[in-house]
């Protein structure tokens, strides 16, 4: 692998890991435990397993897009990937640290749009990259439902 590819891979993996590491506090976790949640809320043990797999797929997807020939579509897809990653990284602090499901819901709606845009854009550059990001899009859609229900159940 060329040096530029290694640097790009490290940057993609590092930024993905950073977004994954920005999580809740113990106080936020205790607050979350007291919230009313929808019946479809998965057990807590499932979240780290699912997110680890999704972040891995997401990083591989972005790396595949980055390795594609330069084009306006590639540039747009990578910009949307960075946008969705920043929005993803903002969600946990908004939800758990600020204890604001409503602000987190606004964030996740923007995340849905950026992520859908990324998958669409990636499909024009590298169809495999788009398929790799699709489970993440589905999970974030489900997370949007959970967030909305928490807002509704905890006025």
C-alpha positions in Angstrom: 0.0 0.0 0.0 1.3 3.4 -0.9 2.3 6.0 1.8 -0.6 8.3 0.8 -3.1 5.4 1.2 -1.7 4.5 4.6 -2.1 8.1 5.8 -5.6 8.3 4.4 -6.5 5.0 6.0 -5.1 6.2 9.4 -7.0 9.5 9.1 -10.3 7.7 8.3 -9.8 5.1 11.0 -8.7 7.7 13.5 -11.6 10.0 12.9 -14.0 7.1 13.0 -12.5 5.9 16.3 -12.7 9.4 17.7 -16.4 9.7 16.8 -17.0 6.3 18.4 -15.1 7.3 21.6 -17.2 10.4 22.2 -19.7 8.8 24.5 -21.8 9.3 27.5 -20.8 9.9 31.1 -21.7 7.7 34.0 -24.1 10.4 35.1 -25.6 10.4 31.6 -25.9 6.6 31.7 -27.8 6.7 35.1 -30.1 9.4 33.7 -30.7 7.3 30.6 -31.6 4.2 32.7 -34.4 6.2 34.3 -36.0 7.3 31.0 -39.1 5.7 29.6 -38.1 3.8 26.5 -40.0 2.2 23.6 -40.5 -1.5 23.7 -38.2 -2.1 20.7 -35.2 -0.7 22.6 -32.4 -3.3 22.3 -30.5 -4.5 25.4 -27.6 -2.2 26.3 -25.1 -5.0 25.7 -26.0 -5.0 22.0 -25.0 -1.4 21.3 -21.2 -1.7 21.6 -21.2 -4.8 19.4 -23.4 -3.3 16.7 -21.5 0.1 16.7 -18.1 -1.6 16.5 -19.2 -3.5 13.3 -20.9 -0.4 11.9 -17.9 1.9 12.5 -15.7 -0.7 10.8 -17.9 -0.9 7.8 -18.2 2.9 7.7 -14.4 3.3 7.7 -13.9 0.7 5.0 -16.6 2.4 2.9 -14.9 5.8 3.2 -11.5 4.4 2.4 -12.9 2.7 -0.8 -14.4 6.1 -1.9 -11.2 7.9 -1.1 -9.2 5.4 -3.2 -11.5 6.0 -6.2 -10.3 8.3 -9.0 -10.7 12.0 -8.1 -14.0 13.4 -9.3 -16.7 15.9 -8.2 -18.8 12.9 -7.1 -16.0 11.5 -5.0 -15.4 14.9 -3.4 -19.1 15.3 -2.5 -19.3 11.8 -1.1 -16.3 12.4 1.1 -17.6 15.7 2.3 -20.9 14.0 3.2 -19.0 11.2 5.0 -17.2 13.8 7.1 -20.4 15.6 7.8 -22.3 12.5 8.9 -19.3 11.5 11.1 -19.3 14.9 12.8 -23.1 14.7 13.4 -22.7 11.1 14.7 -19.9 12.3 17.1 -22.2 15.1 18.3 -25.2 12.9 19.1 -23.8 11.2 22.3 -22.8 14.5 24.0 -26.1 16.0 23.1 -28.1 13.1 24.4 -26.1 11.9 27.4 -24.0 14.8 28.6 -26.5 17.6 27.9 -29.3 15.1 28.7 -31.3 16.6 25.8 -33.1 14.0 23.7 -34.7 16.9 21.7 -31.4 18.4 20.6 -30.1 14.9 19.9 -33.2 14.3 17.8 -32.5 17.4 15.7 -28.9 16.2 15.3 -29.9 12.6 14.3 -32.4 14.0 11.7 -29.5 15.9 10.1 -27.4 12.7 10.4 -30.0 10.8 8.5 -29.9 13.3 5.7 -26.1 13.4 5.5 -25.8 9.7 5.7 -28.4 9.1 3.0 -26.6 11.6 0.9 -23.3 9.8 1.5 -24.7 6.4 0.5 -26.3 7.9 -2.6 -23.0 9.7 -3.5 -20.9 6.7 -2.7 -23.0 4.6 -5.1 -21.9 6.8 -7.9 -18.2 6.3 -7.0 -18.0 2.8 -5.6 -21.1 0.6 -5.3 -19.5 -1.7 -2.8 -18.7 1.3 -0.6 -22.4 2.3 -0.7 -23.4 -1.3 0.2 -20.9 -1.3 3.1 -22.5 1.9 4.5 -26.1 0.7 4.1 -26.4 -1.3 7.4 -25.2 1.9 9.2 -28.0 3.9 7.4 -30.5 1.3 8.5 -29.3 1.3 12.1 -29.3 5.1 12.3 -32.9 5.1 10.9 -33.8 2.7 13.8 -31.9 4.9 16.3 -33.9 7.9 15.0 -37.1 6.1 15.8 -35.8 5.3 19.3 -34.7 8.9 19.9 -38.1 10.2 18.7 -39.9 7.8 21.0 -37.8 8.8 24.0 -38.7 12.4 23.3 -42.4 11.5 23.1 -42.4 9.2 26.2 -40.4 11.7 28.3 -42.1 15.1 27.8 
